[in-house]
Amino acid sequence: MRISARADYAVRAALQLAAAQDAGPLKAEAIAEGQGISHKFLESILGDMRKGGLVQSQRGGNGGYWLARPAESISVAEVIRCVEGPLVSVRGERPPDLSYTGPAESLLTLWIALRAGVREVLGVSLAEVAAAQLPDTIVALADDPEAWTNP
């Protein structure tokens, strides 16, 4: 699985907004500076997140961006889907829409399991990530010494 710069920046911006949830709107410039993201690129990402219903915005001197819902109710997966589309697809199709025959028949089960695994890992909330309180199952996966080795 490849996480694009767009998806990474969207999640980082959402986490910046989650951390400032009670502080009022954040200007795009402040988010960009805080995360080391190009302001122009971030504006495009925030626009997609606004269209997707994850953030709200207000223009003006007291304006800026804020999460449309509490950080506890927004998953990392939701942010990525908002800016990139489906988390797992094969040739642009969702795994349940595929079929295979012969020795490749069980490949469908593998793709569906991959999708379920990705959804489980990325199902953590922005609040959990922002507070560095990841579920034990996620921490255990990351702590596995084999996590970044090539099979």
N, C-alpha and C positions, 0 to 999 in steps of 0.2 A: 504494500500500500504506500502511496506517495502522498504526502501532505504538501500542497502547494504553498507558495508564499502568501497568496491571497487568503487561504484558509488559516494559515498560521497567524497572519496579521489580524484577521477577523476575531479569532479566539483571544488574542492578546488585547485587542481593543475592548472586547466584551469583558475580559477580566479587569481591565482598568476601570471600566464603568461599574462593575460589580463591587470593586474595592471602594469606590466613591459613591456608592448607592445612596447614602444618607447626606451627602454633601451638596446635592443639587446638580444641575447640568454641567457637563464638562465640555469645553471647547475642543473641537477636532485638533487644533494646534497643540493643546496640552496633552491629548492622548498620543498624538504623533511623536511629540518630544519625549514623553514618558516612556514610550516603547521603541524609540529609534526607528520609526516608520515614516516613509515619505508622506507628507501631508496630502499631496494631490491624490496619491494612490489610496490613502486612508479615506478620503472623502468619498471616493467611488464605493469602497467597501461599506462604509457607514450608510450610504444611500441604498445599497442592496439590503442591508440589515433593517433599514427603516421600512422598505417595501415589504420585507418578509415579516414584519411585525415584531422584531426583536428589540428594536430601539425606537425611541421617539426623539423628536428634535424640535427646537424652537429657535427662531432667528432673533437677532438683536443683542444688545449689550449684556443682558442677563441670560442669553440663550446658550444653547449647546445641545449635547446628547445625553440621554439617560436610558437605562434599560426599561423596556415596556412592561416587564413583569419582574417579580422578585428573582434575584440571582439563584435562589434555591430551586426555582421552577424552570430554569433554562439549562439544558445540557450542552456540553461541548459538541455533541453530535448535531444538535439542532442548529448551532452556529455554523458549523461546517456545511451542513445541507443547505443552509440559507444562501451561502455564497458560492457553493460548488455543485450543488445537486446531490444525487444519491451517494451514500457512503461507499457502497460496493455495487459495482455493475460489471458485467462481462460483455464485452463488445457493445456497451451502451444499453444493455438490457438488465433488468433485475433478475437475479438467479431463479426465482420461482417461475419466470416466464421462459426458461430454457428447457431443452430436453436433449438427452444424449442417448446413444445406443451402443451396444457391444461393450468392449472393455472400458469405454469412457462413461458408461451409465452411472456409476457411483460418483462421478465428478460433480454432478449436480448437488449431491449431499455435501460434498466438500465445500462448494461455493456457498451454500446456505449456512453451513456451520461457520464459515469465515465471516459472513454477514452478521450472524448472531454474536460472534465474538467481538467484532468491531463495535457493534451497537452496545454490547455490555461494557466494554472499556470506555468508550466515548460517551456513555450514558451518565457519567459523573456530572454533577451540577457545577455551574460557574462558581457558586458559593463555596463548594468543597475545594475546588482548585485554588481560588483566591485566598482561602484561609489555610491552605496547605494541609487540609484534612482529607486526604484521599482515602478511599476504602482500603481495608487491609488486603483485599484480593488484588487490587491494582498495585499496591506497594510490593506485594510478594512477586508479582510478575516482573516488575522493574528491578527487583533485587536479585533475580535469578542471574547468575554469572553468564549463562548462555544466552541471555536476552538479546545481545548485540552481535553474537558470533554468527558466521555463515554456517549453514548446515552442511 
